[in-house]
Amino acid sequence: MEDQGRIYDYFDDYSPYMEIDLIKLADGDPISSEQPICVHLFKCRECGFDLQKTITIQ
């Protein structure tokens, strides 16, 4: 599995340029912007399977 970056970057064309605390409000979870986490997209190079994984920001 290869890390493809933040899942928020795939929302639309301008998402990669938005502040992370602002874009985290779009996930529908009002508490997520207060937590030190980031959801990343992981993709398998061989079969194309993708998976969302929460990463703790340190």
C-alpha positions in Angstrom: 0.0 0.0 0.0 1.3 3.4 -1.0 0.3 6.6 0.8 -1.4 8.9 -1.6 -1.7 11.8 0.8 -4.6 13.5 2.6 -8.1 12.3 1.6 -9.3 15.9 1.8 -7.0 16.7 -1.2 -9.3 14.7 -3.4 -12.5 16.5 -2.6 -12.2 19.0 -5.5 -9.6 21.0 -7.5 -8.9 23.6 -4.8 -8.9 21.2 -1.7 -5.1 20.7 -1.7 -4.7 24.5 -1.3 -7.1 24.9 1.6 -6.1 25.1 5.3 -6.4 21.7 6.9 -8.5 23.0 9.8 -11.0 24.5 7.4 -11.2 21.4 5.1 -11.6 19.1 8.0 -15.0 20.8 8.7 -16.3 19.3 5.4 -16.3 15.7 6.7 -19.4 16.2 8.8 -17.7 15.5 12.1 -17.6 18.7 14.2 -14.9 17.2 16.5 -12.5 16.1 13.9 -11.0 19.6 13.4 -10.1 19.6 17.1 -8.3 16.3 17.1 -4.7 15.8 16.0 -5.6 13.3 13.2 -5.5 13.3 9.4 -7.2 10.8 7.1 -4.9 9.6 4.3 -5.7 7.6 1.2 -3.6 4.4 0.7 -3.6 2.6 -2.7 -2.2 -0.8 -3.7 0.0 -0.5 -6.8 -0.8 -4.0 -7.9 -4.6 -4.3 -7.7 -5.7 -0.6 -7.3 -7.5 -1.3 -4.0 -7.7 1.9 -1.9 -8.1 2.3 1.8 -8.6 5.3 4.1 -6.5 5.3 7.2 -6.4 7.8 10.1 -3.0 9.0 11.0 -2.2 10.7 14.3 -0.3 14.0 13.9 2.6 14.4 16.3 
